[in-house]
C-alpha cells in the first residue's frame, strides 16, 4: 500500500472513530431531550425534534469533518493530540450550547385555559414573573410538561391587566400569577368537553387515527371527550376521560 493510500486511510479511520463517538454522545443527548424535556407528543407539538436535529446534526457532522481535514500521521503525537483536543472542545461547547437552546425552549406546562388547552414553554415565562406564582409552581419543571389550569380573575382590574399582557404577547397561560392545580378546574374542563363522536363526525377521514391514539392508551371510544389544544405553531386535540377529566391521549387534529 502506498504512502498516499496510507495517508487517506488514516484520515478516514480517524474521522470514522470520531463519528462513532459523536453519534454515541448524540444518542445520549437524544435520551435526555426526548425522554425528559420533549416526551411524546411534545416533540411534535413544540418542534423539539426539528430543533434537536438541527443542533445535533451540525455538531455531529462538523467534528468528524474537521478531524478528517487535520489528521495526518506525519504530525508529532503532541501536535496531533492538541489539534484533536481543540476540535473536541469546540464540538463539546457547540453541543452544550445547542442543548441549552433546546432546554430553554422546552415545554413546561400543559395549561387548561378556560375552554382550551395551551402548551407553555420555558422561554415564554419571564423569570421575574415566577415570584407571583403559587409557591409550588415557582420552579419550572425539567421532567416534561406538568398539568395546570388557570384560576378565575379576582376582579375586573386583574382581568384587564392580564388581557393587556396577552395582547402584548404573553398568553394568559404564561402568566404564573394565574396558575392553579388542574384539579381545581375540573368542573370547567367538563363544561368545555365535546363528545368524541362529534370529533369523528367532523373529521371522518381521521377516525382511524383517533382510534389508534385510544388503542395506544388502552382505551375504547366510550366515555371519551375532547378539548382543542394550542401548541407552539400548531393545533392539536386533547382526548380526556369524560368522567374524571384525566388527559389520556393526543391527536394532531385542529378541532377549533
C-alpha positions as CSV (number, residue, x, y, z in Angstrom):
1,X,0.0,0.0,0.0
2,X,1.4,3.4,-1.0
3,X,2.2,6.2,1.4
4,X,-0.7,8.3,-0.2
5,X,-3.1,5.4,0.4
6,X,-2.0,5.1,4.0
7,X,-2.4,8.8,4.4
8,X,-6.1,8.8,3.2
9,X,-6.8,5.6,5.0
10,X,-5.6,7.1,8.3
11,X,-7.8,10.1,7.8
12,X,-10.9,8.0,7.1
13,X,-10.3,5.8,10.1
14,X,-9.8,8.8,12.4
15,X,-12.9,10.5,11.1
16,X,-14.9,7.2,11.4
17,X,-13.9,6.8,15.1
18,X,-14.8,10.5,15.7
19,X,-18.1,10.0,14.0
20,X,-18.9,6.9,16.1
21,X,-18.1,8.8,19.3
22,X,-20.2,11.8,18.2
23,X,-23.2,9.6,17.4
24,X,-23.0,7.9,20.7
25,X,-23.0,11.2,22.5
26,X,-25.8,12.4,20.3
27,X,-27.8,9.3,21.2
28,X,-27.3,10.0,24.9
29,X,-28.4,13.6,24.3
30,X,-31.5,12.4,22.5
31,X,-32.4,10.3,25.5
32,X,-32.3,13.4,27.7
33,X,-34.2,15.6,25.2
34,X,-36.9,13.2,24.2
35,X,-37.1,11.2,27.4
36,X,-37.5,14.2,29.7
37,X,-37.8,17.6,28.0
38,X,-39.9,16.7,25.0
39,X,-41.8,13.5,25.6
40,X,-44.4,12.5,23.0
41,X,-46.3,14.3,21.7
42,X,-44.4,17.5,22.6
43,X,-41.5,16.6,20.3
44,X,-44.0,17.3,17.5
45,X,-46.2,19.9,19.2
46,X,-43.3,22.0,20.3
47,X,-40.9,21.4,17.5
48,X,-38.4,19.5,19.7
49,X,-37.5,17.0,17.0
50,X,-36.6,19.6,14.4
51,X,-34.7,21.8,16.9
52,X,-32.7,18.8,18.2
53,X,-31.8,17.5,14.7
54,X,-30.7,20.9,13.6
55,X,-28.5,21.5,16.6
56,X,-27.0,18.0,16.8
57,X,-26.6,17.2,13.1
58,X,-24.4,20.2,12.6
59,X,-22.3,19.2,15.6
60,X,-22.1,15.5,14.6
61,X,-21.1,16.3,11.1
62,X,-18.6,19.1,11.7
63,X,-16.5,17.3,14.3
64,X,-15.6,14.3,12.1
65,X,-15.1,16.5,9.0
66,X,-12.6,18.7,10.9
67,X,-10.8,15.5,12.2
68,X,-10.7,14.3,8.6
69,X,-9.2,17.6,7.5
70,X,-6.4,17.9,10.1
71,X,-5.5,14.3,10.8
72,X,-2.0,13.4,9.5
73,X,0.1,10.6,10.7
74,X,3.2,12.6,9.9
75,X,2.4,15.1,12.6
76,X,4.0,14.5,16.0
77,X,1.8,12.9,18.6
78,X,1.8,16.1,20.7
79,X,0.6,18.3,17.8
80,X,-2.0,15.7,16.7
81,X,-3.3,15.4,20.3
82,X,-3.5,19.2,20.6
83,X,-5.4,19.5,17.3
84,X,-7.9,16.8,18.2
85,X,-8.4,18.2,21.7
86,X,-9.2,21.6,20.2
87,X,-11.8,20.1,17.9
88,X,-13.3,18.0,20.7
89,X,-13.6,21.1,22.9
90,X,-15.2,23.2,20.2
91,X,-17.6,20.3,19.5
92,X,-18.5,20.0,23.1
93,X,-19.1,23.7,23.5
94,X,-21.3,23.7,20.5
95,X,-23.2,20.7,21.8
96,X,-23.7,22.2,25.2
97,X,-24.9,25.5,23.7
98,X,-27.3,23.6,21.4
99,X,-28.7,21.6,24.3
100,X,-29.1,24.8,26.3
101,X,-31.1,26.3,23.4
102,X,-33.3,23.2,23.3
103,X,-33.7,23.4,27.1
104,X,-34.9,27.0,27.3
105,X,-37.4,26.3,24.5
106,X,-38.8,23.2,26.3
107,X,-42.5,22.8,27.1
108,X,-43.0,23.1,30.8
109,X,-46.8,23.1,31.3
110,X,-50.0,21.9,29.6
111,X,-52.5,24.5,30.9
112,X,-56.3,24.4,30.7
113,X,-57.2,27.9,29.6
114,X,-60.9,28.2,30.3
115,X,-62.1,26.4,27.2
116,X,-58.9,25.0,25.6
117,X,-55.5,23.6,26.5
118,X,-52.3,25.5,25.7
119,X,-48.7,24.3,25.9
120,X,-46.5,26.8,27.7
121,X,-42.7,26.8,27.1
122,X,-40.0,27.9,29.4
123,X,-38.9,30.8,27.2
124,X,-42.4,32.2,27.3
125,X,-42.4,32.6,31.1
126,X,-40.3,35.6,32.3
127,X,-38.2,34.5,35.3
128,X,-39.2,37.5,37.4
129,X,-42.9,36.6,36.9
130,X,-42.5,33.3,38.7
131,X,-42.4,35.2,42.1
132,X,-46.2,35.8,41.6
133,X,-47.0,32.1,41.1
134,X,-48.2,29.9,43.9
135,X,-45.2,28.6,45.9
136,X,-45.3,25.1,44.3
137,X,-45.1,26.5,40.8
138,X,-42.2,28.9,41.2
139,X,-39.7,26.5,39.7
140,X,-40.3,25.3,36.1
141,X,-40.3,21.5,35.7
142,X,-37.4,19.7,33.9
143,X,-39.1,16.3,33.7
144,X,-41.6,17.1,30.9
145,X,-44.7,19.3,30.9
146,X,-46.9,19.2,34.0
147,X,-50.7,19.8,34.0
148,X,-52.1,23.1,35.3
149,X,-55.2,25.3,34.9
150,X,-55.9,29.0,35.2
151,X,-58.0,30.3,38.1
152,X,-60.7,32.8,37.7
153,X,-59.9,36.5,37.7
154,X,-60.1,38.2,41.1
155,X,-61.7,41.3,39.7
156,X,-62.1,43.4,36.6
157,X,-58.8,45.1,37.0
158,X,-56.9,41.9,37.1
159,X,-58.7,40.6,34.1
160,X,-57.9,43.8,32.2
161,X,-54.2,43.7,33.2
162,X,-53.9,40.0,32.2
163,X,-55.7,40.7,28.9
164,X,-53.3,43.5,28.1
165,X,-50.3,41.3,28.8
166,X,-51.8,38.7,26.5
167,X,-52.2,41.3,23.7
168,X,-48.6,42.2,24.2
169,X,-47.5,38.6,23.6
170,X,-47.7,36.9,27.0
171,X,-50.6,34.5,26.8
172,X,-52.8,34.0,29.8
173,X,-51.3,30.6,30.3
174,X,-47.8,32.0,30.5
175,X,-48.8,34.3,33.4
176,X,-47.8,32.5,36.6
177,X,-50.0,34.6,38.8
178,X,-53.0,32.9,37.3
179,X,-51.8,29.3,37.7
180,X,-53.5,26.7,39.9
181,X,-53.7,23.0,40.2
182,X,-55.5,21.3,37.3
183,X,-57.9,19.5,39.7
184,X,-59.4,22.8,40.8
185,X,-60.7,23.4,37.2
186,X,-62.2,20.0,36.6
187,X,-65.8,21.4,36.7
188,X,-64.8,23.9,34.0
189,X,-63.0,21.2,32.0
190,X,-66.2,19.1,31.9
191,X,-68.1,22.1,30.6
192,X,-65.6,22.6,27.8
193,X,-65.5,19.0,26.8
194,X,-67.0,17.9,23.5
195,X,-68.2,14.3,22.8
196,X,-65.7,12.2,20.8
197,X,-68.4,11.2,18.4
198,X,-68.6,14.9,17.3
199,X,-64.9,14.9,16.6
200,X,-65.2,11.7,14.5
201,X,-68.2,13.2,12.6
202,X,-66.3,16.4,11.9
203,X,-63.2,14.5,10.7
204,X,-64.4,11.2,9.2
205,X,-61.1,10.7,7.4
206,X,-59.2,10.8,10.7
207,X,-61.3,8.3,12.6
208,X,-58.7,5.5,12.3
209,X,-56.0,7.9,13.6
210,X,-58.2,8.8,16.6
211,X,-58.9,5.1,17.3
212,X,-55.1,4.3,17.1
213,X,-54.4,7.0,19.8
214,X,-57.1,5.5,22.0
215,X,-55.7,2.0,21.5
216,X,-52.2,3.1,22.5
217,X,-53.8,4.5,25.7
218,X,-55.5,1.2,26.2
219,X,-59.0,2.7,25.9
220,X,-62.0,2.4,23.7
221,X,-64.2,5.2,22.5
222,X,-66.6,5.0,25.3
223,X,-66.7,7.8,27.9
224,X,-64.0,9.8,26.0
225,X,-64.3,13.6,25.2
226,X,-62.1,16.1,23.6
227,X,-60.9,19.7,24.0
228,X,-58.8,21.7,21.5
229,X,-55.2,22.5,22.2
230,X,-52.8,25.2,21.1
231,X,-49.2,24.3,20.6
232,X,-46.2,26.4,19.6
233,X,-47.1,26.7,15.9
234,X,-49.8,24.1,15.5
235,X,-53.2,23.0,16.9
236,X,-53.8,19.6,18.3
237,X,-56.7,17.9,20.2
238,X,-56.6,16.5,23.7
239,X,-58.6,13.4,24.5
240,X,-59.9,13.1,28.0
241,X,-61.8,10.7,30.2
242,X,-65.3,12.1,30.3
243,X,-65.9,11.1,33.9
244,X,-62.6,12.2,35.5
245,X,-61.3,14.8,33.0
246,X,-58.0,13.0,33.0
247,X,-55.8,13.6,29.9
248,X,-55.5,10.3,28.2
249,X,-54.2,10.9,24.6
250,X,-53.4,13.5,21.9
251,X,-54.2,13.6,18.2
252,X,-52.8,16.0,15.6
253,X,-56.1,17.5,14.6
254,X,-57.1,21.1,14.6
255,X,-60.5,20.8,16.3
256,X,-61.2,24.5,16.9
